[in-house]
Structure formats: C-alpha cells, structure tokens
C-alpha cells in the first residue's frame, strides 16, 4: 500500500503518548543487546562499552551471543588486555569487522588497566577518545552503566523520530543535537531501549508496518512511500 492511502496527522509534538504506546508495543520484543546484557549482570562501563563496539554494524541476534562469548572468557580490562589480539578477534569473529574491533577493544583494555586502575570512568570525553567509540556507544555505556541521562541515538531512533516529525534531521548526529534541548529526562537513555525494537520490527527501514502499527492514527508517516501490515 502506498502512502497516498494513509492518513497523515500533524507531527507528534507531545512525545509522552507516543512513548506510552511504544512501551506497550515492544513489551514482549527482545531487548536491545546492551540492555539485555546489563540485566544479565554485564553492567560495568567497560563491559557496556565493549559490547557496544561489538554491536556496531552487527545484528542484535549476533552481537548479543558474541558479547556473551567474549565475557565468558574475559570481562575485566585486565582479563581482556591479557588476551592475544588474535584470540580476541576469533572470539568476536561473528560480528562485523572483527579485526579492527579486536585491536580497538584490546587497546581500550590496556589503557583502562594502565591509566585508570582497571576501572573505566563514567566520562564521555574519555570514552570518545578511544578509537572506534562514537557518541552512540559512549551515551549507551554512560546511560546504562553509569545512570547518566544520556540520549543514545542509533539509526532506529533517528528514523522513527523523523517519521513522527518530532525532529527534522538528516543524520543520527543531528538528531542527537536536536533532542538535547527537548527530549524529556524520563526518556534518557530509555528512548534507545524502546525505539530500537520498535524501529527494527514495526517502523522498519524500507517498507514500515504502518497498517498494523499502534501509532497509525497519530503518526504523520513522514517520508513513507510504501507501507505494509
């Protein structure tokens, strides 16, 4: 079905009702891997940051078991730094780009061990100094492991909020900047936990499931050209 047959309400300005509906919609969906790992006890800043590096450009279904496999062998900076890089690469190989990720993870572990006494500080500037770490991973680690009110924006958060008209941006980085002055504190960092599965299973990339979406009556569906049930 093309977008001409869909209703197009005005942009969503009050996010509370939309997030209430999304919360119900994703209740039985798998949690994003980093939130799931935290529930399983892998909740230190170091573990969360490493799990996010593993997840970059990698499906959740892959990154979650890969992180578990690594942490079963080594989960502290000291333990990871003691691994040969080749072994580390083998452990994370199902993830994309295992060779550079292994090198980056090892370098982070060594630095945290040597410079920070084995405890990665809850400091976004420090985290983003590491090769391979951008705002999304730093904000996820800070939000989940450190309890900071960060806004982790991935491609799903970016896409969904632009379809709602809550922001009008071209990149996740621009979305983060647009959200900083307007996103209510109660959705920081949980916006990622909610909108990642919503964007993955309902508000998908190419042809979203607008016809079965619980927000169909209030979402303006900006940019949607084809929809399905």
C-alpha positions as CSV (number, residue, x, y, z in Angstrom):
1,X,0.0,0.0,0.0
2,X,1.4,3.4,-0.9
3,X,1.4,6.5,1.3
4,X,-1.4,8.2,-0.5
5,X,-3.9,5.8,1.1
6,X,-2.7,6.5,4.6
7,X,-3.8,9.3,6.9
8,X,-1.2,11.9,7.7
9,X,-1.9,13.6,11.1
10,X,0.3,16.5,12.2
11,X,3.8,15.9,13.6
12,X,4.0,14.5,17.0
13,X,5.0,17.3,19.4
14,X,4.0,15.7,22.7
15,X,6.1,12.6,22.9
16,X,4.5,11.2,26.0
17,X,1.5,9.5,24.4
18,X,3.7,8.1,21.6
19,X,6.1,6.6,24.0
20,X,3.3,5.2,26.1
21,X,2.0,3.3,23.1
22,X,5.5,2.2,22.0
23,X,6.2,0.9,25.5
24,X,3.2,-1.4,25.2
25,X,4.1,-2.4,21.6
26,X,7.6,-3.6,22.4
27,X,6.9,-5.2,25.8
28,X,7.3,-8.7,24.5
29,X,10.0,-8.0,22.0
30,X,13.7,-8.8,22.6
31,X,15.5,-6.1,24.5
32,X,18.4,-4.3,22.7
33,X,21.6,-6.3,23.4
34,X,23.2,-3.8,25.8
35,X,20.2,-3.5,28.0
36,X,19.8,-7.3,28.0
37,X,23.5,-7.7,28.9
38,X,23.0,-5.3,31.8
39,X,20.1,-7.4,33.0
40,X,22.4,-10.4,33.0
41,X,25.0,-8.6,35.1
42,X,27.3,-7.3,32.5
43,X,26.8,-3.8,33.6
44,X,30.1,-2.1,34.2
45,X,31.1,0.8,32.0
46,X,33.9,-1.3,30.4
47,X,31.6,-4.2,29.6
48,X,28.9,-1.9,28.2
49,X,31.4,0.0,26.0
50,X,33.0,-3.2,24.7
51,X,29.5,-4.7,24.0
52,X,28.6,-1.6,22.0
53,X,31.8,-1.8,19.9
54,X,30.9,-5.4,19.1
55,X,27.4,-4.4,18.1
56,X,28.4,-1.7,15.6
57,X,27.1,-2.6,12.1
58,X,26.1,-6.0,13.5
59,X,22.7,-7.5,14.0
60,X,21.4,-7.8,17.6
61,X,20.9,-11.5,17.1
62,X,24.7,-11.8,16.5
63,X,26.1,-9.2,18.8
64,X,24.4,-10.5,21.9
65,X,25.8,-14.0,21.9
66,X,29.2,-12.7,20.7
67,X,29.4,-10.4,23.7
68,X,28.4,-13.3,26.0
69,X,31.1,-15.5,24.5
70,X,33.8,-12.9,25.0
71,X,32.7,-12.2,28.6
72,X,32.7,-15.9,29.4
73,X,36.4,-15.8,28.7
74,X,37.3,-12.3,29.7
75,X,35.2,-9.4,31.1
76,X,37.5,-7.1,33.0
77,X,40.1,-4.8,31.4
78,X,42.9,-6.9,32.9
79,X,41.5,-10.1,31.5
80,X,40.8,-8.6,28.1
81,X,44.3,-7.0,27.9
82,X,45.9,-10.4,28.7
83,X,44.3,-12.0,25.6
84,X,46.3,-12.1,22.4
85,X,44.6,-9.9,19.8
86,X,44.3,-12.9,17.5
87,X,42.3,-14.8,20.2
88,X,40.2,-11.8,20.8
89,X,39.5,-11.5,17.1
90,X,38.5,-15.1,17.0
91,X,36.1,-14.7,19.9
92,X,34.2,-11.8,18.2
93,X,34.5,-13.0,14.6
94,X,30.8,-13.5,14.0
95,X,30.5,-9.7,14.5
96,X,31.3,-7.4,11.6
97,X,34.9,-6.1,11.2
98,X,36.4,-8.4,13.8
99,X,40.0,-7.5,13.1
100,X,39.8,-3.7,13.8
101,X,37.3,-4.2,16.6
102,X,39.6,-6.7,18.3
103,X,42.5,-4.3,18.0
104,X,40.4,-1.4,19.4
105,X,39.0,-3.4,22.2
106,X,42.4,-4.6,23.2
107,X,43.8,-1.1,23.1
108,X,41.0,0.2,25.3
109,X,41.5,-2.7,27.8
110,X,45.2,-1.9,28.1
111,X,44.6,1.8,28.6
112,X,41.9,1.3,31.2
113,X,44.2,-1.1,33.0
114,X,47.2,1.1,32.9
115,X,45.8,4.6,33.2
116,X,42.6,4.1,35.2
117,X,43.5,1.3,37.5
118,X,41.2,-1.2,35.8
119,X,38.0,0.9,36.2
120,X,36.8,2.8,33.1
121,X,35.5,6.2,34.4
122,X,32.0,7.4,33.7
123,X,33.3,10.2,31.5
124,X,32.0,10.6,27.9
125,X,35.1,12.6,26.9
126,X,37.4,9.8,28.0
127,X,35.3,7.2,26.2
128,X,35.2,9.1,22.9
129,X,39.0,9.4,23.0
130,X,39.2,5.6,22.2
131,X,39.4,4.6,18.6
132,X,36.1,3.1,17.5
133,X,33.9,4.8,20.1
134,X,31.5,7.5,19.0
135,X,28.6,9.3,20.7
136,X,26.2,6.4,20.5
137,X,28.4,3.9,22.3
138,X,29.6,6.4,24.8
139,X,26.0,7.5,25.6
140,X,24.8,3.9,25.8
141,X,27.5,3.0,28.3
142,X,27.0,6.2,30.3
143,X,23.3,5.7,30.4
144,X,23.1,2.0,31.2
145,X,26.2,1.6,33.3
146,X,26.5,5.0,34.9
147,X,22.9,6.1,35.2
148,X,23.5,9.3,33.3
149,X,20.6,10.9,31.4
150,X,22.2,10.4,28.0
151,X,20.4,10.2,24.6
152,X,21.8,7.2,22.7
153,X,20.8,7.7,19.1
154,X,21.1,4.9,16.6
155,X,19.6,4.6,13.1
156,X,16.3,3.3,14.5
157,X,15.9,6.2,16.9
158,X,16.8,8.6,14.2
159,X,14.4,7.1,11.6
160,X,11.4,6.8,14.0
161,X,11.6,10.3,15.4
162,X,11.9,11.8,11.9
163,X,8.9,9.8,10.7
164,X,7.0,11.2,13.7
165,X,8.1,14.7,12.8
166,X,9.4,15.1,16.4
167,X,12.8,16.1,14.8
168,X,13.7,17.1,11.3
169,X,17.2,15.9,10.7
170,X,19.4,14.1,8.2
171,X,21.8,12.1,10.4
172,X,21.8,10.5,13.8
173,X,24.3,13.0,15.0
174,X,21.9,15.8,14.0
175,X,19.1,14.0,15.8
176,X,21.1,13.9,19.0
177,X,21.7,17.6,18.8
178,X,18.0,18.3,18.2
179,X,16.9,16.1,21.1
180,X,19.2,17.6,23.7
181,X,17.0,20.6,24.4
182,X,13.6,18.9,24.0
183,X,13.6,15.2,25.0
184,X,12.1,14.8,28.5
185,X,14.5,13.4,31.0
186,X,12.4,10.3,31.7
187,X,13.3,9.0,28.2
188,X,17.0,9.3,28.7
189,X,18.5,6.7,27.9
190,X,15.4,4.6,27.6
191,X,14.5,6.0,24.2
192,X,17.0,3.7,22.7
193,X,15.7,0.7,24.6
194,X,12.2,1.4,23.3
195,X,12.7,2.7,19.8
196,X,15.4,0.2,18.7
197,X,13.0,-2.8,18.8
198,X,10.1,-0.6,17.6
199,X,12.2,0.5,14.6
200,X,13.5,-3.0,14.0
201,X,10.2,-4.8,14.0
202,X,7.5,-2.2,13.2
203,X,8.8,1.1,12.0
204,X,11.3,-0.6,9.7
205,X,13.5,1.0,7.1
206,X,12.2,0.2,3.6
207,X,8.6,-0.6,4.0
208,X,7.3,0.0,7.5
209,X,4.4,-1.9,9.1
210,X,2.2,1.2,9.3
211,X,-1.0,-0.8,8.7
212,X,-0.5,-2.8,11.9
213,X,1.3,-0.1,13.9
214,X,-0.4,1.0,17.1
215,X,0.6,4.6,16.3
216,X,-1.1,4.7,12.8
217,X,-3.7,7.3,13.9
218,X,-1.3,9.8,15.3
219,X,1.9,9.3,13.3
220,X,2.4,11.6,10.3
221,X,4.5,8.9,8.5
222,X,6.9,11.5,7.1
223,X,8.9,10.1,4.2
224,X,6.9,6.8,4.0
225,X,6.2,5.9,0.4
226,X,5.1,2.3,0.8
227,X,3.6,0.6,3.8
228,X,2.5,-2.9,4.8
229,X,0.7,-4.7,7.6
